[in-house]
Amino acid sequence: MTVSVDISLYPLSADYETPIIAFIDRLQTHEKLDVGTNNLSTQVRGEYAEVMAAITAAMEPTLADPTKCSFVLKILNVDVVPANTWR
C-alpha cells in the first residue's frame, strides 16, 4: 500500500534550521522513498512499512537531542507526488 506523509517539524529554539535540515537529510538517504519539501513541510511517499520505518529512524535523533521540538504528521492512504522531489 502506497502512502503519502506530510511532516512539519517545529524546533523550539532560535537555531531552528539545523534540526530541520538534518531531519530532511536523514529521510533523503532512503532510496526507495520520494522525499520533497516546501516552505512549510516535508513530504514522503512510498510503501507504508518503508515510509514508517524511515520516518521513525529519522525522527529518533531529533527527539533524542536536548532541543525541544514538535512533529506534526498527516498520513494519507493516497499516492501524492511530493513537490520538489529528490532521490
PDB file with one MODEL, atoms N, CA, C and O in Angstrom:
MODEL        1
ATOM      1  N   MET A   1       0.849  -1.179   0.000  1.00  0.00           N
ATOM      2  CA  MET A   1       0.000   0.000   0.000  1.00  0.00           C
ATOM      3  C   MET A   1       0.891   1.236   0.000  1.00  0.00           C
ATOM      4  O   MET A   1       1.768   1.373   0.852  1.00  0.00           O
ATOM      5  N   THR A   2       0.667   2.126  -0.946  1.00  0.00           N
ATOM      6  CA  THR A   2       1.411   3.381  -1.024  1.00  0.00           C
ATOM      7  C   THR A   2       0.751   4.423  -0.132  1.00  0.00           C
ATOM      8  O   THR A   2      -0.471   4.567  -0.120  1.00  0.00           O
ATOM      9  N   VAL A   3       1.585   5.150   0.619  1.00  0.00           N
ATOM     10  CA  VAL A   3       1.094   6.230   1.461  1.00  0.00           C
ATOM     11  C   VAL A   3       1.886   7.496   1.171  1.00  0.00           C
ATOM     12  O   VAL A   3       2.998   7.455   0.644  1.00  0.00           O
ATOM     13  N   SER A   4       1.289   8.603   1.525  1.00  0.00           N
ATOM     14  CA  SER A   4       1.941   9.905   1.448  1.00  0.00           C
ATOM     15  C   SER A   4       1.850  10.532   2.832  1.00  0.00           C
ATOM     16  O   SER A   4       0.790  10.525   3.459  1.00  0.00           O
ATOM     17  N   VAL A   5       2.970  11.073   3.302  1.00  0.00           N
ATOM     18  CA  VAL A   5       3.014  11.658   4.638  1.00  0.00           C
ATOM     19  C   VAL A   5       3.514  13.089   4.523  1.00  0.00           C
ATOM     20  O   VAL A   5       4.514  13.358   3.857  1.00  0.00           O
ATOM     21  N   ASP A   6       2.815  13.997   5.174  1.00  0.00           N
ATOM     22  CA  ASP A   6       3.192  15.395   5.247  1.00  0.00           C
ATOM     23  C   ASP A   6       3.689  15.646   6.667  1.00  0.00           C
ATOM     24  O   ASP A   6       2.951  15.429   7.627  1.00  0.00           O
ATOM     25  N   ILE A   7       4.936  16.100   6.808  1.00  0.00           N
ATOM     26  CA  ILE A   7       5.564  16.246   8.121  1.00  0.00           C
ATOM     27  C   ILE A   7       6.003  17.691   8.324  1.00  0.00           C
ATOM     28  O   ILE A   7       6.672  18.273   7.470  1.00  0.00           O
ATOM     29  N   SER A   8       5.622  18.257   9.453  1.00  0.00           N
ATOM     30  CA  SER A   8       6.121  19.570   9.861  1.00  0.00           C
ATOM     31  C   SER A   8       6.902  19.384  11.152  1.00  0.00           C
ATOM     32  O   SER A   8       6.418  18.756  12.093  1.00  0.00           O
ATOM     33  N   LEU A   9       8.105  19.928  11.194  1.00  0.00           N
ATOM     34  CA  LEU A   9       8.956  19.874  12.379  1.00  0.00           C
ATOM     35  C   LEU A   9       9.120  21.294  12.893  1.00  0.00           C
ATOM     36  O   LEU A   9       9.491  22.201  12.147  1.00  0.00           O
ATOM     37  N   TYR A  10       8.838  21.475  14.175  1.00  0.00           N
ATOM     38  CA  TYR A  10       8.944  22.781  14.815  1.00  0.00           C
ATOM     39  C   TYR A  10       9.929  22.704  15.978  1.00  0.00           C
ATOM     40  O   TYR A  10       9.526  22.417  17.105  1.00  0.00           O
ATOM     41  N   PRO A  11      11.235  22.961  15.719  1.00  0.00           N
ATOM     42  CA  PRO A  11      12.184  23.026  16.824  1.00  0.00           C
ATOM     43  C   PRO A  11      11.910  24.295  17.642  1.00  0.00           C
ATOM     44  O   PRO A  11      11.710  25.374  17.084  1.00  0.00           O
ATOM     45  N   LEU A  12      11.905  24.151  18.941  1.00  0.00           N
ATOM     46  CA  LEU A  12      11.593  25.285  19.819  1.00  0.00           C
ATOM     47  C   LEU A  12      12.888  25.924  20.292  1.00  0.00           C
ATOM     48  O   LEU A  12      13.209  25.919  21.480  1.00  0.00           O
ATOM     49  N   SER A  13      13.635  26.481  19.319  1.00  0.00           N
ATOM     50  CA  SER A  13      14.901  27.142  19.619  1.00  0.00           C
ATOM     51  C   SER A  13      15.179  28.186  18.547  1.00  0.00           C
ATOM     52  O   SER A  13      14.567  28.179  17.479  1.00  0.00           O
ATOM     53  N   ALA A  14      16.102  29.072  18.845  1.00  0.00           N
ATOM     54  CA  ALA A  14      16.473  30.105  17.877  1.00  0.00           C
ATOM     55  C   ALA A  14      17.154  29.487  16.655  1.00  0.00           C
ATOM     56  O   ALA A  14      17.000  29.981  15.538  1.00  0.00           O
ATOM     57  N   ASP A  15      17.898  28.414  16.868  1.00  0.00           N
ATOM     58  CA  ASP A  15      18.564  27.709  15.771  1.00  0.00           C
ATOM     59  C   ASP A  15      17.637  26.613  15.253  1.00  0.00           C
ATOM     60  O   ASP A  15      17.926  25.426  15.405  1.00  0.00           O
ATOM     61  N   TYR A  16      16.541  27.008  14.651  1.00  0.00           N
ATOM     62  CA  TYR A  16      15.531  26.038  14.218  1.00  0.00           C
ATOM     63  C   TYR A  16      15.888  25.354  12.907  1.00  0.00           C
ATOM     64  O   TYR A  16      15.398  24.255  12.646  1.00  0.00           O
ATOM     65  N   GLU A  17      16.726  25.968  12.071  1.00  0.00           N
ATOM     66  CA  GLU A  17      17.015  25.399  10.761  1.00  0.00           C
ATOM     67  C   GLU A  17      17.870  24.135  10.828  1.00  0.00           C
ATOM     68  O   GLU A  17      17.654  23.204  10.052  1.00  0.00           O
ATOM     69  N   THR A  18      18.829  24.090  11.737  1.00  0.00           N
ATOM     70  CA  THR A  18      19.754  22.957  11.811  1.00  0.00           C
ATOM     71  C   THR A  18      19.043  21.619  12.021  1.00  0.00           C
ATOM     72  O   THR A  18      19.316  20.680  11.274  1.00  0.00           O
ATOM     73  N   PRO A  19      18.142  21.484  13.004  1.00  0.00           N
ATOM     74  CA  PRO A  19      17.465  20.201  13.169  1.00  0.00           C
ATOM     75  C   PRO A  19      16.548  19.838  11.997  1.00  0.00           C
ATOM     76  O   PRO A  19      16.390  18.659  11.679  1.00  0.00           O
ATOM     77  N   ILE A  20      15.951  20.828  11.364  1.00  0.00           N
ATOM     78  CA  ILE A  20      15.073  20.559  10.222  1.00  0.00           C
ATOM     79  C   ILE A  20      15.877  20.008   9.050  1.00  0.00           C
ATOM     80  O   ILE A  20      15.483  19.019   8.432  1.00  0.00           O
ATOM     81  N   ILE A  21      17.000  20.645   8.745  1.00  0.00           N
ATOM     82  CA  ILE A  21      17.841  20.201   7.632  1.00  0.00           C
ATOM     83  C   ILE A  21      18.393  18.802   7.911  1.00  0.00           C
ATOM     84  O   ILE A  21      18.440  17.966   7.009  1.00  0.00           O
ATOM     85  N   ALA A  22      18.806  18.546   9.136  1.00  0.00           N
ATOM     86  CA  ALA A  22      19.331  17.229   9.493  1.00  0.00           C
ATOM     87  C   ALA A  22      18.250  16.154   9.339  1.00  0.00           C
ATOM     88  O   ALA A  22      18.528  15.059   8.849  1.00  0.00           O
ATOM     89  N   PHE A  23      17.030  16.463   9.754  1.00  0.00           N
ATOM     90  CA  PHE A  23      15.919  15.524   9.623  1.00  0.00           C
ATOM     91  C   PHE A  23      15.655  15.202   8.153  1.00  0.00           C
ATOM     92  O   PHE A  23      15.506  14.034   7.791  1.00  0.00           O
ATOM     93  N   ILE A  24      15.598  16.219   7.316  1.00  0.00           N
ATOM     94  CA  ILE A  24      15.356  16.014   5.884  1.00  0.00           C
ATOM     95  C   ILE A  24      16.499  15.208   5.266  1.00  0.00           C
ATOM     96  O   ILE A  24      16.258  14.309   4.461  1.00  0.00           O
ATOM     97  N   ASP A  25      17.734  15.524   5.638  1.00  0.00           N
ATOM     98  CA  ASP A  25      18.878  14.784   5.111  1.00  0.00           C
ATOM     99  C   ASP A  25      18.786  13.298   5.452  1.00  0.00           C
ATOM    100  O   ASP A  25      19.104  12.452   4.617  1.00  0.00           O
ATOM    101  N   ARG A  26      18.354  12.974   6.670  1.00  0.00           N
ATOM    102  CA  ARG A  26      18.212  11.569   7.057  1.00  0.00           C
ATOM    103  C   ARG A  26      17.128  10.880   6.230  1.00  0.00           C
ATOM    104  O   ARG A  26      17.295   9.727   5.834  1.00  0.00           O
ATOM    105  N   LEU A  27      16.036  11.563   5.969  1.00  0.00           N
ATOM    106  CA  LEU A  27      14.973  10.976   5.147  1.00  0.00           C
ATOM    107  C   LEU A  27      15.444  10.726   3.725  1.00  0.00           C
ATOM    108  O   LEU A  27      15.072   9.724   3.114  1.00  0.00           O
ATOM    109  N   GLN A  28      16.249  11.619   3.199  1.00  0.00           N
ATOM    110  CA  GLN A  28      16.682  11.513   1.802  1.00  0.00           C
ATOM    111  C   GLN A  28      17.660  10.375   1.559  1.00  0.00           C
ATOM    112  O   GLN A  28      17.981  10.085   0.407  1.00  0.00           O
ATOM    113  N   THR A  29      18.143   9.724   2.611  1.00  0.00           N
ATOM    114  CA  THR A  29      19.050   8.594   2.418  1.00  0.00           C
ATOM    115  C   THR A  29      18.300   7.322   2.024  1.00  0.00           C
ATOM    116  O   THR A  29      18.926   6.340   1.625  1.00  0.00           O
ATOM    117  N   HIS A  30      16.986   7.324   2.128  1.00  0.00           N
ATOM    118  CA  HIS A  30      16.171   6.147   1.808  1.00  0.00           C
ATOM    119  C   HIS A  30      15.808   6.184   0.320  1.00  0.00           C
ATOM    120  O   HIS A  30      14.920   6.927  -0.098  1.00  0.00           O
ATOM    121  N   GLU A  31      16.504   5.376  -0.458  1.00  0.00           N
ATOM    122  CA  GLU A  31      16.385   5.424  -1.919  1.00  0.00           C
ATOM    123  C   GLU A  31      15.023   4.996  -2.454  1.00  0.00           C
ATOM    124  O   GLU A  31      14.635   5.418  -3.543  1.00  0.00           O
ATOM    125  N   LYS A  32      14.299   4.181  -1.723  1.00  0.00           N
ATOM    126  CA  LYS A  32      13.002   3.699  -2.210  1.00  0.00           C
ATOM    127  C   LYS A  32      11.876   4.701  -1.987  1.00  0.00           C
ATOM    128  O   LYS A  32      10.751   4.471  -2.432  1.00  0.00           O
ATOM    129  N   LEU A  33      12.158   5.805  -1.309  1.00  0.00           N
ATOM    130  CA  LEU A  33      11.118   6.789  -0.982  1.00  0.00           C
ATOM    131  C   LEU A  33      11.286   8.041  -1.821  1.00  0.00           C
ATOM    132  O   LEU A  33      12.398   8.406  -2.201  1.00  0.00           O
ATOM    133  N   ASP A  34      10.172   8.691  -2.103  1.00  0.00           N
ATOM    134  CA  ASP A  34      10.194  10.022  -2.691  1.00  0.00           C
ATOM    135  C   ASP A  34      10.081  11.010  -1.538  1.00  0.00           C
ATOM    136  O   ASP A  34       9.150  10.939  -0.736  1.00  0.00           O
ATOM    137  N   VAL A  35      11.035  11.928  -1.464  1.00  0.00           N
ATOM    138  CA  VAL A  35      11.047  12.935  -0.399  1.00  0.00           C
ATOM    139  C   VAL A  35      11.085  14.302  -1.058  1.00  0.00           C
ATOM    140  O   VAL A  35      11.923  14.554  -1.924  1.00  0.00           O
ATOM    141  N   GLY A  36      10.189  15.179  -0.653  1.00  0.00           N
ATOM    142  CA  GLY A  36      10.144  16.536  -1.187  1.00  0.00           C
ATOM    143  C   GLY A  36       9.896  17.523  -0.075  1.00  0.00           C
ATOM    144  O   GLY A  36       9.454  17.154   1.013  1.00  0.00           O
ATOM    145  N   THR A  37      10.180  18.769  -0.350  1.00  0.00           N
ATOM    146  CA  THR A  37       9.966  19.810   0.654  1.00  0.00           C
ATOM    147  C   THR A  37       9.282  21.020   0.033  1.00  0.00           C
ATOM    148  O   THR A  37       9.328  21.242  -1.177  1.00  0.00           O
ATOM    149  N   ASN A  38       8.651  21.782   0.899  1.00  0.00           N
ATOM    150  CA  ASN A  38       8.167  23.115   0.528  1.00  0.00           C
ATOM    151  C   ASN A  38       8.462  24.026   1.720  1.00  0.00           C
ATOM    152  O   ASN A  38       9.180  23.620   2.635  1.00  0.00           O
ATOM    153  N   ASN A  39       7.940  25.214   1.729  1.00  0.00           N
ATOM    154  CA  ASN A  39       8.253  26.162   2.805  1.00  0.00           C
ATOM    155  C   ASN A  39       7.692  25.757   4.153  1.00  0.00           C
ATOM    156  O   ASN A  39       8.157  26.255   5.178  1.00  0.00           O
ATOM    157  N   LEU A  40       6.712  24.874   4.189  1.00  0.00           N
ATOM    158  CA  LEU A  40       6.042  24.538   5.440  1.00  0.00           C
ATOM    159  C   LEU A  40       6.254  23.112   5.920  1.00  0.00           C
ATOM    160  O   LEU A  40       6.111  22.831   7.110  1.00  0.00           O
ATOM    161  N   SER A  41       6.598  22.199   4.997  1.00  0.00           N
ATOM    162  CA  SER A  41       6.644  20.800   5.410  1.00  0.00           C
ATOM    163  C   SER A  41       7.519  19.962   4.490  1.00  0.00           C
ATOM    164  O   SER A  41       8.013  20.421   3.460  1.00  0.00           O
ATOM    165  N   THR A  42       7.688  18.717   4.907  1.00  0.00           N
ATOM    166  CA  THR A  42       8.387  17.708   4.131  1.00  0.00           C
ATOM    167  C   THR A  42       7.381  16.629   3.777  1.00  0.00           C
ATOM    168  O   THR A  42       6.579  16.220   4.616  1.00  0.00           O
ATOM    169  N   GLN A  43       7.424  16.168   2.535  1.00  0.00           N
ATOM    170  CA  GLN A  43       6.512  15.113   2.103  1.00  0.00           C
ATOM    171  C   GLN A  43       7.319  13.859   1.797  1.00  0.00           C
ATOM    172  O   GLN A  43       8.404  13.921   1.219  1.00  0.00           O
ATOM    173  N   VAL A  44       6.763  12.725   2.198  1.00  0.00           N
ATOM    174  CA  VAL A  44       7.396  11.432   1.949  1.00  0.00           C
ATOM    175  C   VAL A  44       6.350  10.523   1.318  1.00  0.00           C
ATOM    176  O   VAL A  44       5.203  10.478   1.763  1.00  0.00           O
ATOM    177  N   ARG A  45       6.755   9.796   0.273  1.00  0.00           N
ATOM    178  CA  ARG A  45       5.844   8.881  -0.406  1.00  0.00           C
ATOM    179  C   ARG A  45       6.547   7.560  -0.639  1.00  0.00           C
ATOM    180  O   ARG A  45       7.722   7.518  -1.004  1.00  0.00           O
ATOM    181  N   GLY A  46       5.807   6.475  -0.422  1.00  0.00           N
ATOM    182  CA  GLY A  46       6.354   5.150  -0.677  1.00  0.00           C
ATOM    183  C   GLY A  46       5.471   4.087  -0.061  1.00  0.00           C
ATOM    184  O   GLY A  46       4.336   4.351   0.336  1.00  0.00           O
ATOM    185  N   GLU A  47       6.012   2.874   0.013  1.00  0.00           N
ATOM    186  CA  GLU A  47       5.274   1.778   0.634  1.00  0.00           C
ATOM    187  C   GLU A  47       5.186   2.019   2.141  1.00  0.00           C
ATOM    188  O   GLU A  47       6.145   2.459   2.775  1.00  0.00           O
ATOM    189  N   TYR A  48       4.019   1.721   2.690  1.00  0.00           N
ATOM    190  CA  TYR A  48       3.715   2.039   4.091  1.00  0.00           C
ATOM    191  C   TYR A  48       4.824   1.635   5.058  1.00  0.00           C
ATOM    192  O   TYR A  48       5.310   2.474   5.816  1.00  0.00           O
ATOM    193  N   ALA A  49       5.232   0.376   5.047  1.00  0.00           N
ATOM    194  CA  ALA A  49       6.222  -0.107   6.016  1.00  0.00           C
ATOM    195  C   ALA A  49       7.551   0.624   5.861  1.00  0.00           C
ATOM    196  O   ALA A  49       8.195   0.962   6.855  1.00  0.00           O
ATOM    197  N   GLU A  50       7.957   0.866   4.632  1.00  0.00           N
ATOM    198  CA  GLU A  50       9.224   1.565   4.385  1.00  0.00           C
ATOM    199  C   GLU A  50       9.148   3.026   4.822  1.00  0.00           C
ATOM    200  O   GLU A  50      10.092   3.552   5.410  1.00  0.00           O
ATOM    201  N   VAL A  51       8.034   3.672   4.535  1.00  0.00           N
ATOM    202  CA  VAL A  51       7.853   5.071   4.930  1.00  0.00           C
ATOM    203  C   VAL A  51       7.875   5.203   6.449  1.00  0.00           C
ATOM    204  O   VAL A  51       8.572   6.061   6.990  1.00  0.00           O
ATOM    205  N   MET A  52       7.120   4.363   7.130  1.00  0.00           N
ATOM    206  CA  MET A  52       7.043   4.478   8.582  1.00  0.00           C
ATOM    207  C   MET A  52       8.379   4.155   9.247  1.00  0.00           C
ATOM    208  O   MET A  52       8.751   4.798  10.229  1.00  0.00           O
ATOM    209  N   ALA A  53       9.106   3.164   8.722  1.00  0.00           N
ATOM    210  CA  ALA A  53      10.422   2.831   9.275  1.00  0.00           C
ATOM    211  C   ALA A  53      11.399   3.990   9.070  1.00  0.00           C
ATOM    212  O   ALA A  53      12.175   4.317   9.968  1.00  0.00           O
ATOM    213  N   ALA A  54      11.359   4.607   7.893  1.00  0.00           N
ATOM    214  CA  ALA A  54      12.254   5.726   7.600  1.00  0.00           C
ATOM    215  C   ALA A  54      11.941   6.932   8.475  1.00  0.00           C
ATOM    216  O   ALA A  54      12.852   7.576   8.996  1.00  0.00           O
ATOM    217  N   ILE A  55      10.672   7.236   8.635  1.00  0.00           N
ATOM    218  CA  ILE A  55      10.285   8.371   9.475  1.00  0.00           C
ATOM    219  C   ILE A  55      10.694   8.130  10.926  1.00  0.00           C
ATOM    220  O   ILE A  55      11.217   9.030  11.583  1.00  0.00           O
ATOM    221  N   THR A  56      10.459   6.925  11.423  1.00  0.00           N
ATOM    222  CA  THR A  56      10.838   6.594  12.793  1.00  0.00           C
ATOM    223  C   THR A  56      12.345   6.758  12.991  1.00  0.00           C
ATOM    224  O   THR A  56      12.788   7.353  13.973  1.00  0.00           O
ATOM    225  N   ALA A  57      13.127   6.227  12.053  1.00  0.00           N
ATOM    226  CA  ALA A  57      14.587   6.326  12.156  1.00  0.00           C
ATOM    227  C   ALA A  57      15.063   7.766  12.062  1.00  0.00           C
ATOM    228  O   ALA A  57      16.000   8.154  12.759  1.00  0.00           O
ATOM    229  N   ALA A  58      14.431   8.561  11.208  1.00  0.00           N
ATOM    230  CA  ALA A  58      14.835   9.958  11.036  1.00  0.00           C
ATOM    231  C   ALA A  58      14.421  10.827  12.219  1.00  0.00           C
ATOM    232  O   ALA A  58      15.108  11.792  12.552  1.00  0.00           O
ATOM    233  N   MET A  59      13.303  10.488  12.852  1.00  0.00           N
ATOM    234  CA  MET A  59      12.826  11.280  13.992  1.00  0.00           C
ATOM    235  C   MET A  59      13.625  11.031  15.266  1.00  0.00           C
ATOM    236  O   MET A  59      13.794  11.941  16.078  1.00  0.00           O
ATOM    237  N   GLU A  60      14.115   9.818  15.449  1.00  0.00           N
ATOM    238  CA  GLU A  60      14.745   9.448  16.724  1.00  0.00           C
ATOM    239  C   GLU A  60      15.896  10.373  17.137  1.00  0.00           C
ATOM    240  O   GLU A  60      15.912  10.816  18.285  1.00  0.00           O
ATOM    241  N   PRO A  61      16.866  10.689  16.255  1.00  0.00           N
ATOM    242  CA  PRO A  61      17.934  11.602  16.685  1.00  0.00           C
ATOM    243  C   PRO A  61      17.423  13.005  17.039  1.00  0.00           C
ATOM    244  O   PRO A  61      17.953  13.657  17.939  1.00  0.00           O
ATOM    245  N   THR A  62      16.411  13.452  16.337  1.00  0.00           N
ATOM    246  CA  THR A  62      15.835  14.766  16.635  1.00  0.00           C
ATOM    247  C   THR A  62      15.201  14.769  18.014  1.00  0.00           C
ATOM    248  O   THR A  62      15.389  15.704  18.792  1.00  0.00           O
ATOM    249  N   LEU A  63      14.453  13.723  18.311  1.00  0.00           N
ATOM    250  CA  LEU A  63      13.783  13.639  19.610  1.00  0.00           C
ATOM    251  C   LEU A  63      14.770  13.387  20.746  1.00  0.00           C
ATOM    252  O   LEU A  63      14.508  13.775  21.885  1.00  0.00           O
ATOM    253  N   ALA A  64      15.899  12.744  20.455  1.00  0.00           N
ATOM    254  CA  ALA A  64      16.914  12.476  21.476  1.00  0.00           C
ATOM    255  C   ALA A  64      17.754  13.707  21.793  1.00  0.00           C
ATOM    256  O   ALA A  64      18.399  13.762  22.840  1.00  0.00           O
ATOM    257  N   ASP A  65      17.754  14.686  20.907  1.00  0.00           N
ATOM    258  CA  ASP A  65      18.515  15.911  21.109  1.00  0.00           C
ATOM    259  C   ASP A  65      17.888  16.718  22.244  1.00  0.00           C
ATOM    260  O   ASP A  65      16.675  16.653  22.443  1.00  0.00           O
ATOM    261  N   PRO A  66      18.688  17.474  22.990  1.00  0.00           N
ATOM    262  CA  PRO A  66      18.114  18.267  24.087  1.00  0.00           C
ATOM    263  C   PRO A  66      17.172  19.393  23.638  1.00  0.00           C
ATOM    264  O   PRO A  66      16.380  19.894  24.436  1.00  0.00           O
ATOM    265  N   THR A  67      17.259  19.792  22.354  1.00  0.00           N
ATOM    266  CA  THR A  67      16.362  20.834  21.850  1.00  0.00           C
ATOM    267  C   THR A  67      14.934  20.306  21.830  1.00  0.00           C
ATOM    268  O   THR A  67      14.669  19.248  21.259  1.00  0.00           O
ATOM    269  N   LYS A  68      14.033  21.021  22.437  1.00  0.00           N
ATOM    270  CA  LYS A  68      12.619  20.632  22.427  1.00  0.00           C
ATOM    271  C   LYS A  68      12.055  20.873  21.029  1.00  0.00           C
ATOM    272  O   LYS A  68      12.446  21.819  20.345  1.00  0.00           O
ATOM    273  N   CYS A  69      11.137  20.011  20.619  1.00  0.00           N
ATOM    274  CA  CYS A  69      10.555  20.160  19.293  1.00  0.00           C
ATOM    275  C   CYS A  69       9.181  19.515  19.235  1.00  0.00           C
ATOM    276  O   CYS A  69       8.773  18.775  20.130  1.00  0.00           O
ATOM    277  N   SER A  70       8.485  19.818  18.154  1.00  0.00           N
ATOM    278  CA  SER A  70       7.175  19.235  17.897  1.00  0.00           C
ATOM    279  C   SER A  70       7.149  18.739  16.455  1.00  0.00           C
ATOM    280  O   SER A  70       7.546  19.457  15.537  1.00  0.00           O
ATOM    281  N   PHE A  71       6.677  17.502  16.262  1.00  0.00           N
ATOM    282  CA  PHE A  71       6.429  16.960  14.932  1.00  0.00           C
ATOM    283  C   PHE A  71       4.927  16.902  14.714  1.00  0.00           C
ATOM    284  O   PHE A  71       4.182  16.508  15.612  1.00  0.00           O
ATOM    285  N   VAL A  72       4.476  17.289  13.527  1.00  0.00           N
ATOM    286  CA  VAL A  72       3.079  17.151  13.141  1.00  0.00           C
ATOM    287  C   VAL A  72       3.070  16.347  11.843  1.00  0.00           C
ATOM    288  O   VAL A  72       3.667  16.752  10.845  1.00  0.00           O
ATOM    289  N   LEU A  73       2.380  15.194  11.870  1.00  0.00           N
ATOM    290  CA  LEU A  73       2.331  14.312  10.702  1.00  0.00           C
ATOM    291  C   LEU A  73       0.901  14.129  10.231  1.00  0.00           C
ATOM    292  O   LEU A  73      -0.021  13.967  11.030  1.00  0.00           O
ATOM    293  N   LYS A  74       0.734  14.157   8.914  1.00  0.00           N
ATOM    294  CA  LYS A  74      -0.532  13.788   8.282  1.00  0.00           C
ATOM    295  C   LYS A  74      -0.225  12.612   7.373  1.00  0.00           C
ATOM    296  O   LYS A  74       0.623  12.712   6.487  1.00  0.00           O
ATOM    297  N   ILE A  75      -0.910  11.500   7.587  1.00  0.00           N
ATOM    298  CA  ILE A  75      -0.671  10.291   6.805  1.00  0.00           C
ATOM    299  C   ILE A  75      -1.890  10.037   5.930  1.00  0.00           C
ATOM    300  O   ILE A  75      -3.012   9.920   6.423  1.00  0.00           O
ATOM    301  N   LEU A  76      -1.652   9.954   4.624  1.00  0.00           N
ATOM    302  CA  LEU A  76      -2.734   9.746   3.662  1.00  0.00           C
ATOM    303  C   LEU A  76      -2.563   8.402   2.972  1.00  0.00           C
ATOM    304  O   LEU A  76      -1.444   8.012   2.641  1.00  0.00           O
ATOM    305  N   ASN A  77      -3.644   7.706   2.758  1.00  0.00           N
ATOM    306  CA  ASN A  77      -3.578   6.435   2.033  1.00  0.00           C
ATOM    307  C   ASN A  77      -3.826   6.652   0.541  1.00  0.00           C
ATOM    308  O   ASN A  77      -4.536   5.886  -0.110  1.00  0.00           O
ATOM    309  N   VAL A  78      -3.225   7.710   0.026  1.00  0.00           N
ATOM    310  CA  VAL A  78      -3.296   8.037  -1.401  1.00  0.00           C
ATOM    311  C   VAL A  78      -1.882   8.314  -1.904  1.00  0.00           C
ATOM    312  O   VAL A  78      -0.984   8.622  -1.121  1.00  0.00           O
ATOM    313  N   ASP A  79      -1.700   8.206  -3.185  1.00  0.00           N
ATOM    314  CA  ASP A  79      -0.402   8.389  -3.819  1.00  0.00           C
ATOM    315  C   ASP A  79      -0.268   9.828  -4.294  1.00  0.00           C
ATOM    316  O   ASP A  79      -0.722  10.167  -5.387  1.00  0.00           O
ATOM    317  N   VAL A  80       0.352  10.673  -3.484  1.00  0.00           N
ATOM    318  CA  VAL A  80       0.552  12.082  -3.822  1.00  0.00           C
ATOM    319  C   VAL A  80       2.038  12.291  -4.088  1.00  0.00           C
ATOM    320  O   VAL A  80       2.868  12.003  -3.226  1.00  0.00           O
ATOM    321  N   VAL A  81       2.375  12.784  -5.263  1.00  0.00           N
ATOM    322  CA  VAL A  81       3.775  13.035  -5.604  1.00  0.00           C
ATOM    323  C   VAL A  81       4.238  14.303  -4.888  1.00  0.00           C
ATOM    324  O   VAL A  81       3.641  15.366  -5.064  1.00  0.00           O
ATOM    325  N   PRO A  82       5.304  14.199  -4.077  1.00  0.00           N
ATOM    326  CA  PRO A  82       5.790  15.386  -3.374  1.00  0.00           C
ATOM    327  C   PRO A  82       6.325  16.439  -4.335  1.00  0.00           C
ATOM    328  O   PRO A  82       6.887  16.119  -5.383  1.00  0.00           O
ATOM    329  N   ALA A  83       6.141  17.695  -3.957  1.00  0.00           N
ATOM    330  CA  ALA A  83       6.744  18.792  -4.721  1.00  0.00           C
ATOM    331  C   ALA A  83       8.239  18.802  -4.441  1.00  0.00           C
ATOM    332  O   ALA A  83       8.669  18.366  -3.373  1.00  0.00           O
ATOM    333  N   ASN A  84       9.024  19.285  -5.370  1.00  0.00           N
ATOM    334  CA  ASN A  84      10.476  19.390  -5.186  1.00  0.00           C
ATOM    335  C   ASN A  84      11.090  18.087  -4.701  1.00  0.00           C
ATOM    336  O   ASN A  84      11.791  18.064  -3.689  1.00  0.00           O
ATOM    337  N   THR A  85      10.831  17.017  -5.413  1.00  0.00           N
ATOM    338  CA  THR A  85      11.272  15.687  -5.001  1.00  0.00           C
ATOM    339  C   THR A  85      12.739  15.443  -5.322  1.00  0.00           C
ATOM    340  O   THR A  85      13.220  15.772  -6.406  1.00  0.00           O
ATOM    341  N   TRP A  86      13.444  14.852  -4.347  1.00  0.00           N
ATOM    342  CA  TRP A  86      14.819  14.416  -4.531  1.00  0.00           C
ATOM    343  C   TRP A  86      14.867  12.918  -4.404  1.00  0.00           C
ATOM    344  O   TRP A  86      14.079  12.330  -3.664  1.00  0.00           O
ATOM    345  N   ARG A  87      15.772  12.297  -5.108  1.00  0.00           N
ATOM    346  CA  ARG A  87      16.008  10.852  -4.981  1.00  0.00           C
ATOM    347  C   ARG A  87      17.461  10.604  -4.896  1.00  0.00           C
ATOM    348  O   ARG A  87      17.886   9.454  -4.784  1.00  0.00           O
TER     349      ARG A  87
ENDMDL
END
